[in-house]
Structures are given as C-alpha cells and as structure tokens.
Amino acid sequence: MNEKMLPWLMPIQDNMQFILGNDRAKLRSYLETGEIEIEALTYIRGRSISNAFVIIDEAQNLTAHEVKTIITRIGENTKIVLTGDIEQIDNIYTNETSNGLAYAVERFKNSELSGHITFKKGGTFQDCYSCFEDTIIRRCYDYSDDVLVVDDNSTCRGAIPKNQYIC
C-alpha cells in the first residue's frame, strides 16, 4: 500500500520531517514503530482510535459525512485536529459552506470541548506553525476530550475552551 500512496504521502512526510527538525531517520523510526501512522480515509472505518493525537489535513476537501465518519472513530484520550483552507477546495461535491471543515466548525462552535483557530492571510509559515504548536500541541493536552479545528484561511487567531489565544 505504501508504494501506491507514496505520491500522496510525500507532502505529509515532508511536513512531518520539518516538524521533527528535518530528522529523516527519526521520522522513519516513528513510522516503522507505529508511533506515527499515516492512513488513508478509506481504512478508518471500523477502527476505534484511542490514546492518540490525530491530524486530519486538507479537511476542506472532505464531505460532512466523511468528517462525521472520522470524528466517530475517535476514542478515549484522543485529540483530533482538522486543518484546511476553505479557499482551496478541490472536491467538486463541496463548496465553502458545505465542506467537512466548515461543517465541523459550525457543529462544534458552541461546544466547550472544542476550539477553532483561523489564521489570517499574510502571516508567514513560521508564524502560523509557532501559533499552531503553542496553541494546539502544547495546550490541548490540558483538556480530556477536545476536538480542535484549524482553518488556515489565515497571523493566527484562536479560541480554545475557556481560553483565547491570538498569535
């Protein structure tokens, strides 16, 4: 399966390698030991994902049904982050208001268990990554059942349960 998915996995692996300080060996080790799993949406049905940190990239290209499928797979002690840009939709069956990311933002907007961050246009990748790392990765573990939604329609403005962050 890895060989067939390689063209789609390379951008994800490139970004993961960047996050790990460009340490290709560390990324390879994490992938081999299963500490990091990269999975196609097709294979998520029937799974229950517990004790994990899940990042769903390009969520603007998912349908509302696909996002529901993903969220219902999330088990105990798992955090989920949806990322995407509603201005870069490649799915002909969704638009700026009907895509999975917009659906999740709307459905969870009044929940104390979720937060939403919108990056403003004009910030650099480093600004956005720094905000993402500080706001989500470091602070989300203070909560037990968070669903965090990131929309990179982006300097980074965020609201996470009981706290508000602006980067």
SEKOLKOL-390649 format. One line per 2 residues: number of its first residue (from 1); their letters; for each residue x, z, y of C-alpha. Coordinates in nm, 4 decimals, always signed. Last residue first. Example, Ala and Ser with C-alpha at 12.3 -4.5 7.8 and 13.67 -1.06 7.14 Angstrom:
<rs>
2	SA	+1.3670 +0.7140 -0.1060 | +1.2300 +0.7800 -0.4500
</rs>
This chain:
<rs>
167	CI	-0.0756 +1.7672 +3.4746 | -0.4059 +1.9425 +3.5322
165	YQ	-0.5202 +2.2053 +3.2885 | -0.8462 +2.3954 +3.2643
163	NK	-0.9014 +2.6910 +3.0391 | -1.2034 +2.8438 +2.8616
161	PI	-1.2122 +2.5530 +2.6186 | -0.9727 +2.2724 +2.7163
159	AG	-1.0215 +2.0711 +3.0292 | -0.7674 +1.8168 +3.1287
157	RC	-0.6449 +1.5907 +3.3976 | -0.3443 +1.3771 +3.3262
155	TS	-0.1259 +1.1882 +3.5677 | -0.5107 +0.7697 +3.2709
153	ND	-0.7714 +0.5996 +3.0902 | -0.5737 +0.7658 +2.8129
151	DV	-0.8795 +0.9348 +2.6626 | -0.7860 +1.2437 +2.4675
149	VL	-1.0486 +1.4329 +2.2701 | -0.9799 +1.7748 +2.1268
147	VD	-1.1949 +1.9123 +1.8475 | -1.1076 +2.2749 +1.8200
145	DS	-1.1948 +2.5060 +1.5326 | -0.9596 +2.8051 +1.5464
143	YD	-0.8309 +2.8138 +1.9006 | -0.4892 +2.9287 +2.0203
141	YC	-0.3444 +2.6444 +1.8126 | -0.4625 +2.4048 +2.0780
139	RR	-0.2114 +2.5372 +2.3274 | +0.1212 +2.3902 +2.2185
137	II	+0.0057 +2.0522 +2.0852 | -0.2747 +1.9982 +2.3310
135	TD	-0.1874 +2.0976 +2.6829 | +0.1903 +2.1089 +2.6722
133	EF	+0.2460 +1.8091 +2.4434 | -0.0233 +1.5984 +2.6083
131	CS	+0.0991 +1.6881 +2.9558 | +0.4579 +1.6038 +2.8658
129	YC	+0.3424 +1.2832 +2.6952 | +0.1439 +1.1807 +3.0026
127	DQ	+0.4296 +1.2453 +3.2434 | +0.6792 +1.0747 +3.0069
125	FT	+0.4505 +0.7724 +2.9740 | +0.4466 +0.7409 +3.3507
123	GG	+0.1424 +0.8149 +3.5598 | -0.0301 +0.5339 +3.7465
121	KK	-0.3741 +0.5498 +3.5890 | -0.5264 +0.8927 +3.5432
119	FT	-0.5108 +1.0574 +3.2042 | -0.8466 +1.1904 +3.0931
117	IH	-0.8409 +1.5090 +2.8888 | -1.1375 +1.6390 +2.6953
115	GS	-1.1776 +1.9745 +2.5272 | -1.3631 +2.1056 +2.2279
113	LE	-1.4826 +2.4265 +2.0686 | -1.6823 +2.5457 +2.3687
111	SN	-1.9061 +2.2438 +2.3191 | -2.0779 +2.0887 +2.6191
109	KF	-1.8769 +1.7642 +2.6187 | -1.8730 +1.7333 +2.2384
107	RE	-2.1308 +1.4577 +2.1907 | -2.0290 +1.2629 +2.5030
105	VA	-1.6552 +1.2702 +2.4329 | -1.7163 +1.1835 +2.0675
103	YA	-1.9380 +0.8843 +2.1541 | -1.6921 +0.7582 +2.4162
101	LG	-1.4163 +0.7695 +2.1530 | -1.6331 +0.6044 +1.8886
99	NS	-1.7318 +0.3079 +2.1037 | -2.0811 +0.2679 +2.2535
97	TE	-2.0088 +0.3217 +2.6226 | -1.7043 +0.1043 +2.6915
95	NT	-1.8080 -0.1533 +2.4269 | -1.8378 -0.1735 +2.0509
93	YI	-1.9041 -0.4404 +1.7872 | -1.6403 -0.6853 +1.9126
91	ND	-1.3659 -0.4302 +1.8407 | -1.0529 -0.4839 +2.0510
89	IQ	-1.1324 -0.2269 +2.3188 | -0.8597 -0.1750 +2.5764
87	EI	-1.0467 -0.0322 +2.8780 | -1.1823 +0.2521 +2.6667
85	DG	-0.8268 +0.3756 +2.6153 | -0.7663 +0.5837 +2.3077
83	TL	-0.6786 +0.9145 +2.1511 | -0.8781 +1.1416 +1.9208
81	VI	-0.7183 +1.4767 +1.8425 | -0.8242 +1.6838 +1.5426
79	KT	-0.7318 +2.0400 +1.4560 | -0.7599 +2.1766 +1.1035
77	NE	-0.7883 +2.5421 +1.0029 | -1.0797 +2.4757 +0.7639
75	GI	-1.1839 +2.1201 +0.7025 | -1.2086 +1.7926 +0.8929
73	RT	-1.3750 +1.5204 +0.6852 | -1.6935 +1.5396 +0.8973
71	II	-1.4900 +1.4377 +1.2015 | -1.3662 +1.1201 +1.0349
69	TK	-1.7052 +0.9965 +0.9162 | -1.8597 +1.0807 +1.2537
67	VE	-1.5868 +0.8756 +1.4222 | -1.6618 +0.5839 +1.1875
65	HA	-2.0345 +0.6027 +1.2657 | -1.9700 +0.6057 +1.6412
63	TL	-1.7705 +0.2857 +1.5961 | -1.3939 +0.2841 +1.6161
61	NQ	-1.1876 +0.0694 +1.8511 | -1.1882 +0.3325 +2.1256
59	AE	-1.0345 +0.5694 +1.8692 | -0.6993 +0.3911 +1.9079
57	DI	-0.5120 +0.6843 +1.7513 | -0.6719 +0.9530 +1.5368
55	IV	-0.4347 +1.2497 +1.5329 | -0.4942 +1.5166 +1.2687
53	FA	-0.3241 +1.8568 +1.2677 | -0.3677 +2.0071 +0.9233
51	NS	-0.4765 +2.3169 +0.7335 | -0.7698 +2.1436 +0.5648
49	IS	-0.8591 +1.7750 +0.5262 | -1.1573 +1.7227 +0.2992
47	RG	-1.1474 +1.3785 +0.1457 | -1.4379 +1.1741 +0.0116
45	RI	-1.3988 +0.9001 +0.2676 | -1.0570 +0.9000 +0.4337
43	YT	-0.9145 +0.6009 +0.2450 | -1.0670 +0.3217 +0.4522
41	LA	-0.9524 +0.4917 +0.7718 | -0.5949 +0.4024 +0.6818
39	EI	-0.3622 +0.6962 +0.6346 | -0.0381 +0.8121 +0.7870
37	EI	+0.0664 +1.1406 +0.6340 | +0.3219 +1.3756 +0.7845
35	EG	+0.4304 +1.6839 +0.5884 | +0.3882 +1.4626 +0.2806
33	TE	+0.7419 +1.5192 +0.1578 | +0.8313 +1.1493 +0.1888
31	LY	+0.6707 +1.1112 +0.5314 | +0.8415 +1.4209 +0.6692
29	SR	+1.1769 +1.3064 +0.5263 | +1.1379 +0.9578 +0.6741
27	LK	+1.0565 +1.1095 +1.0119 | +1.3597 +1.3393 +0.9921
25	AR	+1.5837 +1.0484 +0.8920 | +1.4576 +0.8349 +1.1827
23	DN	+1.5494 +1.1010 +1.4397 | +1.4498 +0.9379 +1.7669
21	GL	+1.3821 +1.2823 +1.9148 | +1.0910 +1.3617 +1.6808
19	IF	+0.8363 +1.2385 +1.9375 | +1.0194 +0.9035 +1.9532
17	QM	+1.0107 +0.8753 +1.5712 | +0.6367 +0.9433 +1.5741
15	ND	+0.5922 +0.6710 +1.8361 | +0.7891 +0.4149 +1.6339
13	QI	+0.6040 +0.5190 +1.3174 | +0.2698 +0.4578 +1.4862
11	PM	+0.3822 +0.1200 +1.6206 | +0.5212 +0.0304 +1.2733
9	LW	+0.2118 +0.1319 +1.0763 | +0.0028 -0.1767 +1.1472
7	PL	+0.2719 -0.4258 +1.0400 | +0.3658 -0.1952 +0.7470
5	MK	+0.0140 -0.1738 +0.6004 | +0.0687 -0.4224 +0.3171
3	EN	+0.4128 -0.2793 +0.2390 | +0.2842 +0.0796 +0.2448
1	M	+0.0000 +0.0000 +0.0000
</rs>
